[in-house]
Amino acid sequence: ADAATSIHLSWLADPTTAEKAVVRYRAADGDWQTADGTCSLTAFATSGQAAYVCAAALTGLVPGTAYEVEIGDGTDFVPAGTYTTAAEDPDTTAFFVMGDTQMSGDETADADPLAILQKLGTLLEGKQVDFALQTGDYVDNGGNFAMWREIQQVFGESFPAVPYIHTLGNHEYYGDI
């Protein structure tokens, strides 16, 4: 994928919503455009819950342009952030790497690691960050939906405009996901 002309998104959606992934996006004050994606229902065996795992690609974008992005089912949308495509010929690339976040799904028990992630987000505010790499063990047990929900929320709040790439660690495979 070309980061200058495309943005790839993935997200978890409530299983009671329509089984449809639609992204609505626009450049600054431009007209809204839509891109259809895919959703697959995923069971989280350990917690006994389910969610749609959705994905969509925005293509044909303009290099070095900020896009306001919303995700939804085609009827209802929620803000997903503002993402900027890479410059056509960037001089530099800035990124950060982290791993083993392993949230437990219990915000009280995870107060210290959550505070660290929020502090990292504050340190990165206003800085150019092209992407982040999460090296695995994002959650402690891949089969527990509460863990995914908690870490997705803190990453979304702490790094709202940073696209991140996840690699799977052994903990993502725990729990039959």
N, C-alpha and C positions, 0 to 999 in steps of 0.2 A: 504494500500500500504506500502511496505517496502522501506524506504528511503535509505537503504544500497544497494538495488539492482534495484531500479527503479526511474525514473524521469518522472513526469507528466507535460505536457506543454499545455498552451492554449494561443491563440492569435487572433487578429482581422486581417482579410485580405480584400483587395480591392475586391469589387464585380465584377469587370471586369476581374479578373483572373480566372483561371480554378477552378472549384468547387472540389478541391482535396487538402487534407492536407498530406504533407510528411515531415518528419523530417530526416535530415541527421546528423549523429553524429559519433564521434570517440574519442578514448582515445589518449593521446599524441602521435602524429605522426603515429597513427595506420591507418588501412584501414577504409574508410568510410563505414558505414552501414546505412540502411534506416529503418524507421518505418512508416507505413501508419496510418493516423488518420481519423478524420471525420470533416466535415464542414457543418454548417447549415446557410442558409441565414437569416439574422435578419434585420428587418426594425426598424429604429429609427424614431418613429412617430413625435416627436417634431421638429427635424431638417429636416425631409423628406429625409433622406439618408438611405443607407443600407450597410451592411458589412457581410462578412462571419465570424462566430464565429467558430474557429477551435480548435481541441484538439487532442493530441496524447500521448501515453504512451511508454516510453522506458523501457524495462524489461530485466531481465537476465544480469544486469550490475554487475561490480565488486565493492565490498565495498571499500570506501575510495579512489575512482579514479575520476580524473577530466576528463570531457567529453566536447569537443568542439561541439557546437550544432548550426545547421542552420535549418531554417524553410522555407517551400516553397510549390510549387504545383507539385513537381516531376521533373520539368524542370528548373525552376528558384528558387534560394535559396538566403536568406539573413542571415547574422550572427545573432544568438539569444543569444550568450553568452557562457560562460564556466561554467558548473555546476559540482559540486563534490558530489558524493554519500556519504552518511553517513558511518562512520566506522562501522564494523560489531558489535562491542560492545563499543559504545562511552562512555567515562568517563563523558563528559559534553555535554550539549546542549545549544547553544547560539542563542538567537532570539531577535527581537525587535517588538514592537506593536505600531501601530498608527491608527488613525481613523479620520473621518470627513475631509478628504482632499478637498472634494467638489469643484473641479475645474470648472470654468465657460466656458472653451473653448476659452477664450480670453486671450492670453499670456500677453498683456499689463495690463489688469485688474488684472491678477493673478501674477504679477511680484513678490510681497512680498512672497506669499506662495510657489511659484516656487523656489525662492532663499533659503527659509528655507529647502525645500526638497533636493536641491542641496547641501546645507551645511551639512545636515544629512548624505548624501551619502559620502561627503568628510571625515566626522568624522569616518565613518565605514570602509574606505579604509584600507586594510591590516589586518583587524580584522576578526576573525572567526565568521561568522554569518551563522547558519544552515538554518534559514528561517525567514520570517517576517510575521506577522499577521496584516492584515488591517481589522479593525472592522466595516466597513460599511460606507456608504456615501462617497464612493470613488469619485463619481461625484455628481454634484448638481441635475441633471435631467437625469435619465437613458435613456430617449428617445432622447437625443441629442448626436449625434455621435462626434461632435467637442470636447465635454467634455471628452469622452472616449479616443479619439486620443491624446489629450493634456496630460492627466494623464498617459497614457501608455508610452508616449515618455519620460516624466520626470522620471518615475520610472525605465524605461529601461536604461536611461543614469545615474541616480543617484545610482541605486542599481543593476548594470549589472549582477552580479553573485549570487544574492540572490533570491532564490525561495520564492514567497510569496503566502499566502493563504488569500483569500478574503471571508468575510462574507457580506451578502447583508443587507444594511440599507434601511430605508424607501425611500431615494432619488433614489436608484437604480430602484425602482418600479414606479417612476414618469414617465409619458410620454408613457405609454403603451408598455414598452419593456418586 
